[in-house]
Amino acid sequence: MDMWDPYVESVRDHVTEADQKIVFDKFYVSQHLSQAVDQARAVFSSLRRRHQMPAGLFESVVARVDRLVSLAN
């Protein structure tokens, strides 16, 4: 199902034990994960530009994030 908050709340209001029955569509999970990764990359990139991140750490973090994304897909 869609992850839109009002939709989820409506299901919770009308379905008994909804939290045990709700299954989110893989597309929406992947979409939220991609958005979170993009935000994290922006933060790390900003820190890197301001020289507040040790050399090599940025590349290490990006490699780990890319691996997590590939595992999620």
N, C-alpha and C positions, 0 to 999 in steps of 0.2 A: 504494500500500500504506500501511498504518498506520505512523505514526512512533514507535510505542512501542519504546523501546530494546531490551528483550529480544527482541522480534519481529525487529527489524532485525539484531541480532547473530546470531540463529538463521539468518536468510537468508544472512548473510555466512559463517557456518560451513558451510553446506550447498550453496551455489551458487557455482560457479566465476566469478570476476570479478564478484561481486555488486554492487560499487560502481558499475560501469558499467551495470548492468541495473536497479537499483532506481529506481522512479519513485514519488514520494509523491503521495498523493491530494490534490487541490487543497483539499478541505475541511480537512485537517489542517494544511496550510501556512497557510491563511487563519486557522485557529484560533490557531496559534502566533504569527502576526503580530499578531492582535488582542490577545492577552495581553501581548505585548511593548509594544504601543502603550499599553495601559492602565497598565502599570508606568511607562512613560516619562512619561505624563501625570501620574501620581501624584507622581513625583519633581519634575517642573517645577512642579506646583501647590504642593507643599510649599515649594520654593525661593521661589516667588512670594509665598506668605503670609509668609515670613520676610524678605521684601524683599532677598533675595540675588540677584535676577535683575533686570537693567535693564528699565525700562519698555518695553513693546512687544516685547521678545524672546519672552516667553511666547506671545503671540498669533501671532507669526511661526512659532515652532516648532510650535504646534498646527496652523496652516494647512498647513505642510509635511507633517506627519505625516498629516493628513487626506487630503492629495493622494496620498501614497504608498499609503495604504490603499485609496483609490478606484481607483488604478491596478492594485493587486494583485487586486482583485475583478473 
